[in-house]
Amino acid sequence: MEKIKAIVFDLDGTLIDREKAFLKFCDYLIEKYTPLSPYEGEREALVNYMIEIDANGYGGLHNFIPKLLKMWNFPLTTEAFIEERNEIFGQFSETVPMLDEVLTTLKSKYKLGMITNGCSYTQRAKITKVGIAHYFDDIIVSGEELFAKPDPRIFLLSCEHLDVKPEEIIYVGDYYPNDIVGAMNAEIKSIWITEDTEEKNFYSIKIVKLQELLQIL
């Protein structure tokens, strides 16, 4: 694309498969804590409920345990759960298909950046686990800054770090309220990874899989 000098990515749901990671985390919790506090119902029902209250990472960590207690007498406090979750969640991360090929190809033509919301330790652990840090010229974790997506300032900070103008960046993400709206408010072009067919008021290209970027960029 003409004038584009940098591609900046979201992490969860864009570069790594967050749904698979959360399923592994559910298995971890059940295996570790049902011996201490048995769950009498069907395992599948418990996992499905945890997926529901997690809301793909947007249900709020402080809300998770109060909601979980409605189904399972989970033995940790909210504070202890958050501490353990942040410490171990990164180890369950795995990349989306063809990620290395996509990043290798794009790195040969553009500067690459990343903006991810979340706890610094957890997000950095995810990046380390999947071994992709070397592809990026800049990585911004909201837990290390004073603002987070969709605040346009974090997108403009990425521009500053990469030494490019907003009109010279394309931002790629999967979560419309944070990624697409945030980029739009920073006057940055975006590519939305989604299976959503709903029409929204935004300037963006839609794709379903990350590897489709190779047909566009």
C-alpha positions in Angstrom: 0.0 0.0 0.0 1.3 3.4 -0.9 2.5 5.7 1.9 2.2 2.9 4.5 5.4 2.5 6.5 4.3 0.5 9.5 1.9 -2.2 10.5 0.8 -2.3 14.2 -0.9 -5.3 15.7 -3.1 -6.2 18.6 -2.0 -9.4 20.5 -4.8 -11.4 21.9 -7.2 -12.8 19.3 -5.0 -11.3 16.5 -1.6 -12.8 16.8 -2.3 -15.5 19.5 -5.3 -17.7 19.9 -6.8 -16.4 23.1 -9.8 -18.8 23.0 -7.5 -21.8 23.1 -5.4 -20.3 25.8 -8.5 -19.7 28.0 -9.7 -23.3 27.5 -6.3 -24.5 28.7 -6.6 -22.2 31.7 -10.0 -23.6 32.5 -8.6 -27.1 32.5 -5.8 -25.9 34.7 -8.2 -24.5 37.3 -10.4 -27.6 37.3 -7.5 -30.0 37.6 -5.9 -28.0 40.4 -8.9 -26.9 42.5 -11.6 -29.5 42.2 -9.7 -31.8 44.6 -10.0 -29.0 47.2 -13.5 -27.9 46.3 -15.4 -30.5 44.3 -17.7 -29.6 41.5 -20.7 -31.9 41.3 -22.0 -31.0 37.9 -20.8 -31.7 34.3 -17.3 -30.5 33.5 -18.5 -29.2 30.1 -21.1 -27.0 31.7 -18.5 -25.5 34.1 -16.1 -24.8 31.3 -18.9 -23.2 29.2 -19.9 -21.0 32.1 -16.3 -19.9 32.7 -16.1 -19.0 29.0 -19.3 -17.0 29.3 -18.3 -15.0 32.3 -14.8 -14.4 30.9 -16.4 -12.8 27.8 -13.2 -13.3 25.7 -11.2 -11.4 28.3 -13.5 -8.5 28.6 -15.7 -9.7 31.5 -13.4 -8.1 34.1 -11.1 -10.1 36.3 -12.7 -8.6 39.4 -16.0 -9.9 38.3 -14.9 -13.5 37.5 -14.8 -15.0 40.9 -18.1 -13.5 42.2 -19.8 -14.9 39.1 -18.0 -18.3 39.3 -19.1 -18.8 42.9 -22.7 -19.0 41.6 -21.8 -22.3 40.1 -18.7 -23.6 41.8 -17.5 -23.0 45.4 -14.1 -21.9 44.1 -11.5 -21.8 47.0 -9.6 -18.6 46.0 -10.4 -15.0 46.7 -10.6 -12.6 43.8 -7.2 -11.1 44.7 -5.5 -14.5 44.9 -7.2 -15.7 41.7 -6.0 -12.5 39.8 -2.5 -13.0 41.1 -2.3 -16.6 40.0 -4.0 -15.9 36.7 -1.6 -13.1 35.8 1.4 -15.3 36.8 0.5 -18.4 34.8 -1.8 -17.4 31.9 0.9 -16.6 29.5 2.2 -20.2 29.5 -1.0 -21.3 27.7 -0.5 -19.1 24.7 -0.1 -20.3 21.1 0.0 -18.5 17.8 -2.7 -18.3 15.2 -2.0 -20.2 11.9 0.7 -19.0 9.6 1.8 -16.3 12.0 5.6 -16.6 11.4 5.1 -16.5 7.6 2.9 -13.4 7.9 5.3 -11.6 10.2 8.4 -12.6 8.2 6.8 -11.3 5.0 5.5 -8.0 6.4 8.8 -7.3 8.3 10.6 -7.3 5.0 8.5 -4.4 3.8 7.3 -2.5 6.9 8.2 -1.5 10.4 6.2 -3.7 12.8 4.6 -2.6 16.1 2.3 -4.1 18.7 -0.2 -2.5 21.2 -1.7 -4.8 23.8 -3.9 -4.1 26.7 -3.2 -5.9 30.0 -0.9 -6.6 32.9 2.7 -6.1 31.9 3.9 -9.5 33.3 1.1 -11.5 31.7 1.3 -9.9 28.2 5.1 -10.0 28.1 4.9 -13.7 29.2 2.6 -14.4 26.3 4.9 -12.8 23.8 7.9 -14.7 25.2 6.0 -18.0 25.2 5.2 -17.8 21.5 8.6 -16.4 20.6 7.6 -13.4 18.4 9.3 -10.4 20.0 12.1 -10.4 17.5 9.7 -9.5 14.7 8.7 -6.2 16.3 10.4 -2.8 16.2 8.2 -1.6 19.1 5.9 -3.3 21.7 3.6 -1.3 23.9 1.8 -2.9 26.9 -0.9 -0.8 28.4 0.1 -1.9 31.9 3.3 0.0 31.5 1.6 3.2 30.3 -0.9 5.7 31.7 -3.5 4.8 29.1 -4.9 1.8 27.2 -6.9 1.1 24.1 -9.2 2.6 22.9 -7.5 5.8 24.1 -6.0 7.4 20.9 -2.9 8.4 22.9 -1.6 4.8 23.0 -1.9 4.6 19.2 -0.1 7.9 18.8 2.6 6.7 21.1 3.2 3.8 18.8 3.5 6.3 15.9 6.1 8.2 17.9 8.1 5.1 18.8 8.1 3.9 15.2 8.8 7.4 13.9 5.9 7.5 11.5 2.8 9.7 11.0 -0.7 8.3 11.8 -1.5 8.2 8.1 1.5 6.0 7.5 0.3 3.2 9.8 -2.2 0.4 9.5 -3.5 -1.1 12.7 -4.7 -4.7 12.8 -7.0 -6.0 15.5 -9.9 -8.2 16.3 -11.9 -6.3 19.0 -14.0 -3.5 17.5 -14.5 -1.2 20.5 -10.8 -1.1 21.5 -8.9 -1.8 18.2 -11.0 -0.4 15.4 -12.7 2.5 17.3 -9.4 3.4 19.0 -7.5 3.5 15.7 -10.2 5.5 14.0 -10.1 8.1 16.8 -6.4 8.4 16.3 -7.0 8.8 12.5 -5.2 5.6 11.8 -6.4 3.2 9.1 -7.4 -0.3 10.4 -7.9 -3.9 9.4 -10.5 -5.7 11.4 -10.1 -9.5 11.9 -13.7 -10.7 12.4 -16.4 -13.1 11.2 -19.0 -10.4 12.1 -21.1 -9.5 9.1 -22.7 -6.5 10.7 -22.1 -3.2 9.0 -20.5 -0.6 11.3 -19.6 3.0 10.8 -15.9 2.9 10.4 -13.1 3.1 7.9 -11.6 -0.3 7.9 -10.9 -3.4 5.8 -12.4 -6.7 7.1 -10.7 -10.0 7.0 -11.4 -13.3 8.6 -7.9 -14.8 9.0 -4.6 -13.1 9.7 -3.0 -14.7 6.6 -5.3 -12.7 4.4 -3.0 -9.7 5.1 -0.6 -11.2 2.6 -3.1 -10.5 -0.1 -3.6 -6.9 0.9 -0.3 -5.5 2.1 
